Amino acid sequence: MATDRVLCGSSSEIERGEEQEEQQQEHDSEAKLLHDRFRLSAISIAESEASKNGMEISKVLVSCIADLAYKFTEGLAKDLQLFAQHANRKCVNMEDVILSAHRNEHVSSYLRTFSNDLKARDPSSERKRKKEAKKNDKATI
Amino acid sequence: MGEAAFDFYLHFFLLQPLIHAILKRVWTARTLERERIEANEALDSEAGAGTSKKSRPTSVNGNALKLSCELVRVFVTEAVQRAAAVAEAEGSTQIEPSHLEFILPQLLLDF
């Protein structure tokens, strides 16, 4: 039972507890670093977009948008994992990303176009397509 | 270098490792959580004799990562552009948090 495990805590369990706390602190400082680096990128994108309209964007707002985008990315991670798992895969692919944008037609069709461009630019996928085409030819003969 | 080319390099070289790191953090946390729950269940049931299999955390395909970066970039762009439209309608040249508040509900519904 859970209570039994807590009551007869051995010394190894206490050590593991301390180790876990250290790991947690490292984890938190890594998170903060990642958060800050992400914020810088988001600020850069936001300011470039604002200047395209000949406008300026307040610092507070940029920070807000950066935090929002970070949370969005975390939610995206969860969705992508769920979609890949649902398809019995361990590796997230482009279809999963396109599916995660299902709420807005414009966004999903834009991503689909972008993904077709990526596939077209990828030389290794061309080789795969040629191989598959050859296989199909053999099958139809 | 044109502005379009700058945007291209910006998100491919700067965003990719960042987005990848955030994705991996969430995935390893969720995988560890699932392992912990499964390990507790095995202990409770007393039937699981063998050690729990360490399942590989989720990984991402290269093109899917690029696509995810584009999605995040579009999110930030939409937020700024929609807020800018509100600011412009008001006649101001500075985009303020109040402008974002106006478009935030629809933004969150769209993404």
gemmi code that builds the backbone of each chain (N, CA, C; Angstrom):
import gemmi

chains = {
    "A": [
        ("MET", (0.851, -1.185, 0.000), (0.000, 0.000, 0.000), (0.886, 1.233, 0.000)),
        ("ALA", (0.340, 2.344, -0.467), (1.154, 3.552, -0.590), (1.681, 4.005, 0.769)),
        ("THR", (0.843, 3.929, 1.808), (1.265, 4.421, 3.131), (2.416, 3.578, 3.674)),
        ("ASP", (2.369, 2.262, 3.414), (3.463, 1.415, 3.894), (4.780, 1.871, 3.308)),
        ("ARG", (4.742, 2.208, 1.998), (5.987, 2.605, 1.355), (6.540, 3.883, 1.977)),
        ("VAL", (5.646, 4.817, 2.343), (6.102, 6.086, 2.907), (6.675, 5.860, 4.300)),
        ("LEU", (6.020, 5.015, 5.118), (6.417, 4.841, 6.506), (7.754, 4.132, 6.637)),
        ("CYS", (7.970, 3.071, 5.825), (9.241, 2.380, 5.981), (10.241, 2.894, 4.968)),
        ("GLY", (10.418, 4.232, 4.915), (11.353, 4.829, 3.976), (12.778, 4.456, 4.324)),
        ("SER", (13.449, 3.788, 3.422), (14.833, 3.400, 3.692), (15.752, 4.572, 3.369)),
        ("SER", (17.034, 4.455, 3.759), (17.982, 5.549, 3.516), (18.163, 5.776, 2.023)),
        ("SER", (18.075, 4.687, 1.228), (18.245, 4.861, -0.222), (17.127, 5.714, -0.794)),
        ("GLU", (15.927, 5.564, -0.179), (14.817, 6.375, -0.668), (15.039, 7.848, -0.355)),
        ("ILE", (15.628, 8.114, 0.834), (15.895, 9.510, 1.216), (16.932, 10.107, 0.269)),
        ("GLU", (17.979, 9.304, -0.042), (19.004, 9.790, -0.978), (18.379, 10.112, -2.334)),
        ("ARG", (17.492, 9.201, -2.762), (16.860, 9.413, -4.055), (16.054, 10.703, -4.017)),
        ("GLY", (15.429, 10.971, -2.855), (14.647, 12.194, -2.706), (15.504, 13.423, -2.899)),
        ("GLU", (16.722, 13.407, -2.261), (17.621, 14.562, -2.382), (18.093, 14.732, -3.813)),
        ("GLU", (18.423, 13.573, -4.443), (18.884, 13.626, -5.836), (17.815, 14.256, -6.708)),
        ("GLN", (16.555, 13.824, -6.434), (15.449, 14.327, -7.245), (15.310, 15.830, -7.086)),
        ("GLU", (15.551, 16.324, -5.829), (15.424, 17.762, -5.603), (16.477, 18.524, -6.398)),
        ("GLU", (17.728, 17.982, -6.396), (18.802, 18.627, -7.166), (18.445, 18.658, -8.641)),
        ("GLN", (17.963, 17.491, -9.120), (17.592, 17.410, -10.537), (16.500, 18.420, -10.856)),
        ("GLN", (15.569, 18.560, -9.913), (14.459, 19.492, -10.122), (14.978, 20.921, -10.244)),
        ("GLN", (15.962, 21.282, -9.381), (16.509, 22.644, -9.431), (17.220, 22.891, -10.756)),
        ("GLU", (17.993, 21.874, -11.212), (18.679, 22.001, -12.509), (17.649, 22.187, -13.611)),
        ("HIS", (16.617, 21.368, -13.519), (15.518, 21.408, -14.476), (14.932, 22.803, -14.555)),
        ("ASP", (14.689, 23.410, -13.363), (14.071, 24.734, -13.308), (14.977, 25.793, -13.912)),
        ("SER", (16.294, 25.725, -13.650), (17.186, 26.746, -14.204), (17.319, 26.568, -15.709)),
        ("GLU", (17.265, 25.303, -16.184), (17.276, 25.077, -17.634), (16.025, 25.672, -18.267)),
        ("ALA", (14.897, 25.497, -17.555), (13.624, 26.016, -18.067), (13.690, 27.526, -18.200)),
        ("LYS", (14.277, 28.158, -17.177), (14.352, 29.616, -17.206), (15.218, 30.090, -18.376)),
        ("LEU", (16.349, 29.407, -18.588), (17.248, 29.758, -19.685), (16.535, 29.627, -21.020)),
        ("LEU", (15.821, 28.506, -21.178), (15.092, 28.255, -22.418), (14.029, 29.319, -22.639)),
        ("HIS", (13.336, 29.658, -21.560), (12.296, 30.679, -21.597), (12.869, 32.011, -22.080)),
        ("ASP", (14.038, 32.388, -21.522), (14.664, 33.656, -21.890), (15.110, 33.653, -23.343)),
        ("ARG", (15.736, 32.568, -23.773), (16.187, 32.496, -25.168), (15.006, 32.547, -26.124)),
        ("PHE", (13.925, 31.858, -25.747), (12.732, 31.863, -26.579), (12.154, 33.266, -26.654)),
        ("ARG", (12.144, 33.951, -25.503), (11.608, 35.311, -25.468), (12.351, 36.208, -26.443)),
        ("LEU", (13.689, 36.087, -26.499), (14.478, 36.919, -27.415), (14.050, 36.699, -28.855)),
        ("SER", (13.868, 35.423, -29.252), (13.436, 35.126, -30.621), (12.060, 35.693, -30.891)),
        ("ALA", (11.146, 35.527, -29.927), (9.782, 36.012, -30.110), (9.778, 37.533, -30.226)),
        ("ILE", (10.597, 38.196, -29.427), (10.705, 39.659, -29.486), (11.164, 40.086, -30.871)),
        ("SER", (12.148, 39.367, -31.400), (12.678, 39.697, -32.712), (11.603, 39.575, -33.788)),
        ("ILE", (10.822, 38.491, -33.739), (9.755, 38.300, -34.721), (8.696, 39.387, -34.574)),
        ("ALA", (8.289, 39.661, -33.330), (7.223, 40.632, -33.078), (7.637, 42.022, -33.558)),
        ("GLU", (8.876, 42.420, -33.248), (9.321, 43.757, -33.644), (9.438, 43.875, -35.160)),
        ("SER", (9.888, 42.803, -35.803), (9.981, 42.844, -37.262), (8.591, 42.968, -37.890)),
        ("GLU", (7.610, 42.264, -37.326), (6.240, 42.353, -37.843), (5.655, 43.739, -37.636)),
        ("ALA", (5.917, 44.315, -36.454), (5.382, 45.649, -36.160), (5.961, 46.668, -37.129)),
        ("SER", (7.268, 46.569, -37.394), (7.895, 47.547, -38.274), (7.414, 47.399, -39.706)),
        ("LYS", (6.946, 46.179, -40.091), (6.387, 45.999, -41.439), (5.176, 46.900, -41.631)),
        ("ASN", (4.447, 47.149, -40.519), (3.271, 48.013, -40.578), (3.623, 49.442, -40.262)),
        ("GLY", (4.922, 49.722, -40.107), (5.340, 51.065, -39.750), (4.912, 51.454, -38.350)),
        ("MET", (4.753, 50.438, -37.478), (4.332, 50.746, -36.105), (5.372, 50.258, -35.125)),
        ("GLU", (5.220, 50.746, -33.875), (6.076, 50.266, -32.804), (5.241, 49.442, -31.845)),
        ("ILE", (5.919, 48.518, -31.169), (5.178, 47.663, -30.245), (5.745, 47.857, -28.843)),
        ("SER", (4.841, 47.982, -27.861), (5.303, 48.264, -26.499), (6.039, 47.058, -25.931)),
        ("LYS", (7.053, 47.338, -25.098), (7.901, 46.274, -24.548), (7.079, 45.276, -23.737)),
        ("VAL", (6.148, 45.806, -22.972), (5.311, 44.958, -22.128), (4.535, 43.970, -22.984)),
        ("LEU", (3.977, 44.493, -24.084), (3.177, 43.653, -24.956), (4.023, 42.558, -25.594)),
        ("VAL", (5.226, 42.916, -26.026), (6.114, 41.930, -26.648), (6.411, 40.798, -25.683)),
        ("SER", (6.656, 41.164, -24.422), (6.930, 40.159, -23.396), (5.724, 39.244, -23.197)),
        ("CYS", (4.524, 39.857, -23.191), (3.286, 39.085, -23.058), (3.157, 38.079, -24.183)),
        ("ILE", (3.371, 38.562, -25.401), (3.220, 37.696, -26.572), (4.254, 36.578, -26.526)),
        ("ALA", (5.451, 36.882, -26.068), (6.493, 35.852, -25.974), (6.077, 34.757, -24.998)),
        ("ASP", (5.543, 35.161, -23.824), (5.092, 34.165, -22.848), (3.946, 33.340, -23.402)),
        ("LEU", (3.043, 34.027, -24.100), (1.911, 33.347, -24.710), (2.390, 32.307, -25.721)),
        ("ALA", (3.365, 32.697, -26.548), (3.892, 31.794, -27.568), (4.589, 30.593, -26.929)),
        ("TYR", (5.261, 30.820, -25.784), (5.925, 29.710, -25.088), (4.883, 28.700, -24.620)),
        ("LYS", (3.794, 29.218, -24.023), (2.734, 28.321, -23.558), (2.090, 27.614, -24.749)),
        ("PHE", (1.948, 28.344, -25.862), (1.393, 27.736, -27.052), (2.257, 26.565, -27.505)),
        ("THR", (3.565, 26.767, -27.489), (4.485, 25.712, -27.918), (4.382, 24.494, -26.998)),
        ("GLU", (4.236, 24.725, -25.684), (4.095, 23.588, -24.763), (2.815, 22.820, -25.052)),
        ("GLY", (1.730, 23.552, -25.326), (0.475, 22.905, -25.683), (0.613, 22.156, -26.994)),
        ("LEU", (1.352, 22.733, -27.930), (1.595, 22.088, -29.223), (2.331, 20.769, -29.015)),
        ("ALA", (3.321, 20.769, -28.101), (4.081, 19.546, -27.819), (3.149, 18.435, -27.353)),
        ("LYS", (2.233, 18.798, -26.445), (1.307, 17.801, -25.913), (0.414, 17.260, -27.029)),
        ("ASP", (-0.132, 18.166, -27.858), (-0.999, 17.736, -28.960), (-0.258, 16.823, -29.919)),
        ("LEU", (0.965, 17.216, -30.305), (1.737, 16.418, -31.263), (1.997, 15.023, -30.718)),
        ("GLN", (2.323, 14.954, -29.416), (2.577, 13.648, -28.813), (1.314, 12.791, -28.851)),
        ("LEU", (0.168, 13.404, -28.523), (-1.085, 12.665, -28.524), (-1.428, 12.155, -29.918)),
        ("PHE", (-1.242, 13.006, -30.936), (-1.573, 12.600, -32.301), (-0.667, 11.464, -32.775)),
        ("ALA", (0.634, 11.600, -32.495), (1.565, 10.550, -32.928), (1.245, 9.234, -32.218)),
        ("GLN", (0.978, 9.326, -30.905), (0.638, 8.120, -30.147), (-0.626, 7.482, -30.689)),
        ("HIS", (-1.588, 8.331, -31.059), (-2.859, 7.836, -31.579), (-2.651, 7.045, -32.857)),
        ("ALA", (-1.626, 7.456, -33.646), (-1.306, 6.756, -34.880), (-0.294, 5.651, -34.629)),
        ("ASN", (-0.077, 5.284, -33.368), (0.882, 4.247, -32.983), (2.280, 4.534, -33.481)),
        ("ARG", (2.696, 5.794, -33.376), (4.040, 6.187, -33.776), (4.759, 6.815, -32.610)),
        ("LYS", (6.127, 6.735, -32.648), (6.930, 7.407, -31.629), (7.467, 8.717, -32.182)),
        ("CYS", (7.436, 8.846, -33.523), (8.054, 10.007, -34.147), (6.971, 10.903, -34.733)),
        ("VAL", (6.982, 12.181, -34.318), (6.008, 13.136, -34.825), (6.362, 13.489, -36.261)),
        ("ASN", (5.365, 13.459, -37.158), (5.649, 13.839, -38.545), (4.818, 15.050, -38.967)),
        ("MET", (4.940, 15.453, -40.234), (4.312, 16.698, -40.696), (2.797, 16.646, -40.606)),
        ("GLU", (2.223, 15.473, -40.862), (0.769, 15.355, -40.795), (0.251, 15.700, -39.408)),
        ("ASP", (1.027, 15.313, -38.366), (0.622, 15.623, -37.002), (0.581, 17.134, -36.789)),
        ("VAL", (1.591, 17.825, -37.322), (1.656, 19.280, -37.134), (0.492, 19.948, -37.861)),
        ("ILE", (0.228, 19.493, -39.093), (-0.878, 20.078, -39.861), (-2.204, 19.842, -39.129)),
        ("LEU", (-2.341, 18.638, -38.560), (-3.570, 18.319, -37.837), (-3.743, 19.207, -36.603)),
        ("SER", (-2.631, 19.555, -35.958), (-2.731, 20.365, -34.743), (-3.241, 21.760, -35.047)),
        ("ALA", (-3.189, 22.166, -36.314), (-3.658, 23.502, -36.694), (-5.082, 23.454, -37.239)),
        ("HIS", (-5.833, 22.383, -36.873), (-7.146, 22.164, -37.484), (-8.182, 23.255, -37.176)),
        ("ARG", (-7.932, 24.051, -36.098), (-8.974, 25.002, -35.693), (-9.201, 26.135, -36.689)),
        ("ASN", (-8.179, 26.434, -37.489), (-8.330, 27.540, -38.439), (-7.949, 27.048, -39.830)),
        ("GLU", (-8.908, 27.148, -40.771), (-8.700, 26.661, -42.139), (-7.503, 27.303, -42.810)),
        ("HIS", (-7.358, 28.640, -42.618), (-6.275, 29.357, -43.294), (-4.923, 28.855, -42.815)),
        ("VAL", (-4.831, 28.670, -41.482), (-3.563, 28.221, -40.905), (-3.222, 26.823, -41.413)),
        ("SER", (-4.211, 25.912, -41.399), (-3.903, 24.539, -41.805), (-3.583, 24.458, -43.293)),
        ("SER", (-4.288, 25.230, -44.126), (-3.960, 25.163, -45.560), (-2.609, 25.812, -45.829)),
        ("TYR", (-2.270, 26.863, -45.065), (-0.941, 27.478, -45.207), (0.144, 26.474, -44.841)),
        ("LEU", (-0.081, 25.752, -43.740), (0.916, 24.766, -43.319), (1.041, 23.641, -44.336)),
        ("ARG", (-0.101, 23.271, -44.930), (-0.058, 22.195, -45.915), (0.785, 22.622, -47.118)),
        ("THR", (0.577, 23.865, -47.571), (1.377, 24.395, -48.685), (2.856, 24.403, -48.309)),
        ("PHE", (3.142, 24.898, -47.089), (4.521, 24.959, -46.604), (5.130, 23.564, -46.586)),
        ("SER", (4.353, 22.572, -46.137), (4.888, 21.218, -46.038), (5.134, 20.627, -47.427)),
        ("ASN", (4.286, 20.977, -48.407), (4.526, 20.505, -49.771), (5.812, 21.098, -50.322)),
        ("ASP", (6.060, 22.390, -49.984), (7.319, 23.020, -50.399), (8.510, 22.302, -49.792)),
        ("LEU", (8.419, 21.979, -48.501), (9.515, 21.288, -47.816), (9.776, 19.936, -48.458)),
        ("LYS", (8.686, 19.215, -48.762), (8.840, 17.888, -49.360), (9.469, 18.012, -50.741)),
        ("ALA", (9.058, 19.056, -51.482), (9.598, 19.247, -52.830), (11.079, 19.563, -52.782)),
        ("ARG", (11.492, 20.298, -51.685), (12.889, 20.696, -51.606), (13.787, 19.587, -51.077)),
        ("ASP", (13.188, 18.569, -50.494), (13.964, 17.528, -49.852), (14.441, 16.521, -50.891)),
        ("PRO", (15.760, 16.428, -51.160), (16.239, 15.518, -52.212), (16.052, 14.061, -51.862)),
        ("SER", (16.162, 13.690, -50.555), (16.053, 12.280, -50.181), (14.642, 11.770, -50.403)),
        ("SER", (13.631, 12.634, -50.204), (12.264, 12.166, -50.424), (12.003, 11.946, -51.905)),
        ("GLU", (12.746, 12.698, -52.766), (12.591, 12.481, -54.212), (13.061, 11.101, -54.594)),
        ("ARG", (14.195, 10.681, -53.972), (14.700, 9.340, -54.275), (13.675, 8.310, -53.872)),
        ("LYS", (13.038, 8.532, -52.685), (12.033, 7.561, -52.208), (10.881, 7.486, -53.200)),
        ("ARG", (10.469, 8.686, -53.710), (9.332, 8.696, -54.635), (9.671, 7.960, -55.917)),
        ("LYS", (10.926, 8.163, -56.393), (11.327, 7.474, -57.635), (11.335, 5.969, -57.419)),
        ("LYS", (11.850, 5.544, -56.231), (11.874, 4.104, -55.924), (10.466, 3.553, -55.911)),
        ("GLU", (9.554, 4.287, -55.231), (8.171, 3.805, -55.135), (7.539, 3.746, -56.508)),
        ("ALA", (7.851, 4.737, -57.367), (7.291, 4.764, -58.715), (7.752, 3.532, -59.493)),
        ("LYS", (9.051, 3.174, -59.330), (9.595, 1.997, -60.023), (8.862, 0.748, -59.565)),
        ("LYS", (8.688, 0.641, -58.229), (7.993, -0.526, -57.658), (6.605, -0.634, -58.247)),
        ("ASN", (5.893, 0.508, -58.321), (4.524, 0.494, -58.834), (4.491, 0.050, -60.289)),
        ("ASP", (5.506, 0.524, -61.067), (5.562, 0.124, -62.482), (5.676, -1.395, -62.607)),
        ("LYS", (6.588, -1.960, -61.756), (6.799, -3.418, -61.825), (5.488, -4.122, -61.510)),
        ("ALA", (4.746, -3.587, -60.525), (3.520, -4.257, -60.096), (2.465, -4.265, -61.186)),
        ("THR", (2.395, -3.165, -61.965), (1.327, -3.073, -62.964), (1.612, -3.902, -64.202)),
        ("ILE", (2.924, -4.211, -64.414), (3.264, -4.971, -65.639), (2.637, -6.369, -65.631)),
    ],
    "B": [
        ("MET", (20.501, 41.475, -48.269), (19.566, 40.352, -48.126), (18.162, 40.880, -47.927)),
        ("GLY", (17.198, 40.395, -48.733), (15.824, 40.875, -48.627), (15.189, 40.469, -47.318)),
        ("GLU", (14.074, 41.133, -46.972), (13.429, 40.867, -45.690), (12.869, 39.446, -45.635)),
        ("ALA", (12.368, 38.970, -46.762), (11.806, 37.616, -46.789), (12.896, 36.600, -46.492)),
        ("ALA", (14.079, 36.813, -47.071), (15.189, 35.888, -46.845), (15.614, 35.934, -45.382)),
        ("PHE", (15.584, 37.156, -44.802), (15.954, 37.292, -43.395), (15.016, 36.495, -42.515)),
        ("ASP", (13.695, 36.612, -42.794), (12.708, 35.859, -42.014), (12.973, 34.367, -42.119)),
        ("PHE", (13.293, 33.926, -43.325), (13.540, 32.516, -43.577), (14.680, 32.011, -42.700)),
        ("TYR", (15.803, 32.739, -42.741), (16.958, 32.306, -41.951), (16.676, 32.430, -40.462)),
        ("LEU", (15.950, 33.502, -40.092), (15.637, 33.715, -38.685), (14.976, 32.485, -38.103)),
        ("HIS", (13.906, 32.032, -38.787), (13.207, 30.959, -38.111), (13.867, 29.605, -38.317)),
        ("PHE", (14.585, 29.427, -39.378), (15.221, 28.128, -39.525), (16.411, 27.958, -38.588)),
        ("PHE", (17.220, 28.978, -38.409), (18.423, 28.792, -37.616), (18.262, 29.170, -36.152)),
        ("LEU", (17.377, 30.138, -35.863), (17.230, 30.526, -34.470), (16.148, 29.734, -33.755)),
        ("LEU", (14.990, 29.628, -34.393), (13.861, 29.000, -33.722), (13.999, 27.491, -33.579)),
        ("GLN", (14.548, 26.839, -34.608), (14.521, 25.376, -34.611), (15.065, 24.724, -33.351)),
        ("PRO", (16.315, 25.049, -32.924), (16.801, 24.390, -31.704), (15.966, 24.734, -30.475)),
        ("LEU", (15.432, 25.986, -30.433), (14.616, 26.385, -29.287), (13.327, 25.584, -29.223)),
        ("ILE", (12.621, 25.537, -30.339), (11.351, 24.806, -30.385), (11.603, 23.340, -30.079)),
        ("HIS", (12.678, 22.796, -30.661), (13.019, 21.400, -30.424), (13.240, 21.146, -28.933)),
        ("ALA", (13.956, 22.068, -28.276), (14.235, 21.915, -26.846), (12.934, 21.942, -26.034)),
        ("ILE", (12.024, 22.858, -26.379), (10.757, 22.949, -25.642), (9.944, 21.669, -25.852)),
        ("LEU", (9.885, 21.190, -27.084), (9.135, 19.970, -27.373), (9.702, 18.809, -26.558)),
        ("LYS", (11.037, 18.673, -26.576), (11.659, 17.556, -25.859), (11.398, 17.630, -24.363)),
        ("ARG", (11.425, 18.835, -23.794), (11.173, 18.986, -22.359), (9.792, 18.441, -22.003)),
        ("VAL", (8.805, 18.860, -22.788), (7.443, 18.412, -22.506), (7.347, 16.898, -22.676)),
        ("TRP", (7.954, 16.366, -23.734), (7.831, 14.935, -24.004), (8.531, 14.080, -22.947)),
        ("THR", (9.733, 14.490, -22.545), (10.421, 13.680, -21.528), (9.681, 13.772, -20.201)),
        ("ALA", (9.133, 14.953, -19.866), (8.367, 15.076, -18.618), (7.150, 14.167, -18.653)),
        ("ARG", (6.441, 14.154, -19.795), (5.246, 13.334, -19.894), (5.594, 11.841, -19.896)),
        ("THR", (6.715, 11.490, -20.543), (7.116, 10.079, -20.568), (7.501, 9.615, -19.165)),
        ("LEU", (8.256, 10.459, -18.432), (8.651, 10.103, -17.066), (7.426, 9.942, -16.179)),
        ("GLU", (6.454, 10.855, -16.348), (5.237, 10.809, -15.545), (4.493, 9.500, -15.805)),
        ("ARG", (4.413, 9.134, -17.094), (3.711, 7.903, -17.453), (4.433, 6.684, -16.875)),
        ("GLU", (5.785, 6.710, -16.957), (6.567, 5.591, -16.403), (6.343, 5.464, -14.912)),
        ("ARG", (6.315, 6.624, -14.222), (6.127, 6.631, -12.772), (4.772, 6.014, -12.423)),
        ("ILE", (3.747, 6.426, -13.173), (2.403, 5.910, -12.905), (2.358, 4.409, -13.161)),
        ("GLU", (2.986, 3.983, -14.291), (2.970, 2.552, -14.608), (3.736, 1.762, -13.569)),
        ("ALA", (4.863, 2.300, -13.081), (5.654, 1.603, -12.064), (4.852, 1.451, -10.784)),
        ("ASN", (4.136, 2.517, -10.377), (3.307, 2.435, -9.174), (2.212, 1.402, -9.341)),
        ("GLU", (1.610, 1.370, -10.534), (0.541, 0.402, -10.770), (1.077, -1.014, -10.683)),
        ("ALA", (2.291, -1.226, -11.223), (2.886, -2.566, -11.204), (3.130, -3.004, -9.768)),
        ("LEU", (3.613, -2.062, -8.927), (3.885, -2.395, -7.528), (2.595, -2.758, -6.812)),
        ("ASP", (1.538, -1.967, -7.113), (0.269, -2.212, -6.434), (-0.309, -3.563, -6.822)),
        ("SER", (-0.212, -3.898, -8.103), (-0.854, -5.132, -8.548), (-0.081, -6.364, -8.113)),
        ("GLU", (1.214, -6.213, -7.836), (2.081, -7.322, -7.405), (2.175, -8.421, -8.440)),
        ("ALA", (1.537, -8.212, -9.580), (1.614, -9.251, -10.606), (2.816, -9.009, -11.509)),
        ("GLY", (3.168, -7.729, -11.723), (4.275, -7.409, -12.623), (5.602, -7.792, -11.997)),
        ("ALA", (6.185, -8.883, -12.461), (7.431, -9.349, -11.854), (8.636, -8.670, -12.497)),
        ("GLY", (8.572, -8.487, -13.823), (9.730, -7.952, -14.528), (9.902, -6.451, -14.335)),
        ("THR", (11.092, -5.932, -14.707), (11.321, -4.485, -14.612), (10.512, -3.804, -15.719)),
        ("SER", (10.006, -2.590, -15.420), (9.197, -1.881, -16.418), (10.085, -1.480, -17.601)),
        ("LYS", (9.534, -1.611, -18.796), (10.292, -1.254, -20.004), (10.425, 0.265, -20.050)),
        ("LYS", (11.677, 0.761, -20.253), (11.867, 2.209, -20.368), (11.463, 2.607, -21.785)),
        ("SER", (10.300, 3.249, -21.900), (9.838, 3.583, -23.239), (10.563, 4.831, -23.727)),
        ("ARG", (10.913, 4.824, -25.022), (11.580, 5.956, -25.651), (10.630, 7.142, -25.656)),
        ("PRO", (11.134, 8.338, -25.300), (10.233, 9.478, -25.401), (9.978, 9.811, -26.869)),
        ("THR", (8.900, 10.568, -27.105), (8.526, 10.960, -28.462), (9.657, 11.757, -29.108)),
        ("SER", (9.856, 11.549, -30.414), (10.856, 12.324, -31.149), (10.159, 13.013, -32.313)),
        ("VAL", (10.888, 13.878, -32.996), (10.258, 14.621, -34.083), (11.089, 14.511, -35.362)),
        ("ASN", (10.407, 14.432, -36.481), (10.990, 14.355, -37.802), (11.463, 15.761, -38.196)),
        ("GLY", (12.559, 15.844, -38.975), (13.142, 17.144, -39.322), (12.172, 18.123, -39.938)),
        ("ASN", (11.418, 17.646, -40.938), (10.464, 18.544, -41.607), (9.345, 18.964, -40.668)),
        ("ALA", (8.926, 18.052, -39.778), (7.869, 18.384, -38.831), (8.349, 19.477, -37.882)),
        ("LEU", (9.637, 19.450, -37.531), (10.188, 20.491, -36.661), (10.152, 21.843, -37.365)),
        ("LYS", (10.532, 21.847, -38.652), (10.503, 23.103, -39.428), (9.077, 23.623, -39.486)),
        ("LEU", (8.133, 22.716, -39.691), (6.728, 23.090, -39.779), (6.233, 23.647, -38.449)),
        ("SER", (6.677, 23.037, -37.340), (6.291, 23.523, -36.017), (6.841, 24.918, -35.783)),
        ("CYS", (8.070, 25.163, -36.214), (8.656, 26.499, -36.076), (7.820, 27.508, -36.856)),
        ("GLU", (7.402, 27.102, -38.056), (6.592, 27.991, -38.875), (5.268, 28.282, -38.184)),
        ("LEU", (4.692, 27.269, -37.551), (3.428, 27.441, -36.847), (3.580, 28.424, -35.692)),
        ("VAL", (4.648, 28.293, -34.925), (4.880, 29.212, -33.811), (5.124, 30.626, -34.337)),
        ("ARG", (5.891, 30.725, -35.434), (6.164, 32.040, -36.022), (4.854, 32.668, -36.493)),
        ("VAL", (3.981, 31.872, -37.118), (2.684, 32.378, -37.583), (1.844, 32.840, -36.400)),
        ("PHE", (1.908, 32.103, -35.280), (1.168, 32.491, -34.084), (1.581, 33.885, -33.619)),
        ("VAL", (2.891, 34.102, -33.496), (3.391, 35.406, -33.049), (3.007, 36.482, -34.062)),
        ("THR", (3.174, 36.153, -35.357), (2.856, 37.110, -36.417), (1.390, 37.502, -36.372)),
        ("GLU", (0.499, 36.502, -36.256), (-0.930, 36.789, -36.195), (-1.266, 37.670, -35.002)),
        ("ALA", (-0.673, 37.348, -33.843), (-0.940, 38.140, -32.639), (-0.577, 39.597, -32.894)),
        ("VAL", (0.614, 39.827, -33.439), (1.080, 41.195, -33.669), (0.245, 41.879, -34.754)),
        ("GLN", (0.016, 41.201, -35.875), (-0.710, 41.808, -36.994), (-2.144, 42.144, -36.625)),
        ("ARG", (-2.817, 41.230, -35.891), (-4.198, 41.505, -35.500), (-4.251, 42.675, -34.531)),
        ("ALA", (-3.305, 42.712, -33.565), (-3.257, 43.836, -32.614), (-2.925, 45.125, -33.350)),
        ("ALA", (-2.037, 45.036, -34.357), (-1.672, 46.232, -35.129), (-2.886, 46.793, -35.859)),
        ("ALA", (-3.746, 45.896, -36.381), (-4.955, 46.341, -37.083), (-5.845, 47.143, -36.141)),
        ("VAL", (-5.973, 46.651, -34.892), (-6.778, 47.370, -33.899), (-6.152, 48.729, -33.594)),
        ("ALA", (-4.820, 48.741, -33.444), (-4.121, 49.997, -33.133), (-4.308, 51.004, -34.262)),
        ("GLU", (-4.219, 50.482, -35.490), (-4.357, 51.355, -36.660), (-5.760, 51.953, -36.714)),
        ("ALA", (-6.768, 51.097, -36.433), (-8.159, 51.576, -36.457), (-8.351, 52.676, -35.427)),
        ("GLU", (-7.591, 52.561, -34.314), (-7.685, 53.586, -33.271), (-6.931, 54.841, -33.655)),
        ("GLY", (-6.008, 54.689, -34.609), (-5.225, 55.832, -35.051), (-3.902, 56.006, -34.332)),
        ("SER", (-3.499, 55.018, -33.522), (-2.206, 55.167, -32.848), (-1.123, 54.394, -33.592)),
        ("THR", (0.137, 54.790, -33.378), (1.257, 54.137, -34.066), (2.001, 53.172, -33.139)),
        ("GLN", (1.549, 53.076, -31.904), (2.198, 52.181, -30.948), (1.202, 51.104, -30.570)),
        ("ILE", (1.616, 49.850, -30.686), (0.725, 48.740, -30.352), (0.812, 48.495, -28.853)),
        ("GLU", (-0.348, 48.551, -28.182), (-0.396, 48.444, -26.720), (-1.090, 47.151, -26.292)),
        ("PRO", (-0.910, 46.745, -25.025), (-1.587, 45.539, -24.532), (-3.102, 45.590, -24.703)),
        ("SER", (-3.699, 46.785, -24.596), (-5.154, 46.869, -24.756), (-5.574, 46.418, -26.150)),
        ("HIS", (-4.710, 46.645, -27.151), (-5.013, 46.197, -28.510), (-5.005, 44.677, -28.579)),
        ("LEU", (-4.067, 44.066, -27.867), (-4.003, 42.606, -27.844), (-5.238, 42.028, -27.160)),
        ("GLU", (-5.666, 42.645, -26.055), (-6.841, 42.166, -25.320), (-8.035, 42.037, -26.235)),
        ("PHE", (-8.147, 42.982, -27.158), (-9.294, 43.019, -28.050), (-9.353, 41.789, -28.935)),
        ("ILE", (-8.194, 41.344, -29.433), (-8.175, 40.244, -30.408), (-7.802, 38.906, -29.788)),
        ("LEU", (-7.476, 38.908, -28.477), (-7.000, 37.682, -27.845), (-7.979, 36.504, -27.895)),
        ("PRO", (-9.281, 36.704, -27.607), (-10.187, 35.559, -27.628), (-10.179, 34.817, -28.975)),
        ("GLN", (-10.313, 35.587, -30.073), (-10.345, 34.942, -31.390), (-9.000, 34.285, -31.703)),
        ("LEU", (-7.912, 34.922, -31.278), (-6.578, 34.347, -31.530), (-6.459, 32.977, -30.887)),
        ("LEU", (-6.911, 32.890, -29.620), (-6.798, 31.616, -28.913), (-7.725, 30.564, -29.500)),
        ("LEU", (-8.888, 30.998, -30.018), (-9.786, 30.044, -30.656), (-9.220, 29.546, -31.971)),
        ("ASP", (-8.458, 30.396, -32.666), (-7.890, 30.013, -33.960), (-6.689, 29.113, -33.833)),
        ("PHE", (-6.032, 29.120, -32.673), (-4.834, 28.319, -32.534), (-4.993, 27.269, -31.440)),
    ],
}
model = gemmi.Model(1)
for chain_id, residues in chains.items():
    chain = gemmi.Chain(chain_id)
    for i, (resn, *xyz) in enumerate(residues, 1):
        res = gemmi.Residue()
        res.name, res.seqid = resn, gemmi.SeqId(i, " ")
        for name, pos in zip(("N", "CA", "C"), xyz):
            atom = gemmi.Atom()
            atom.name, atom.element = name, gemmi.Element(name[0])
            atom.pos, atom.b_iso = gemmi.Position(*pos), 0.0
            res.add_atom(atom)
        chain.add_residue(res)
    model.add_chain(chain)
structure = gemmi.Structure()
structure.add_model(model)
structure.setup_entities()
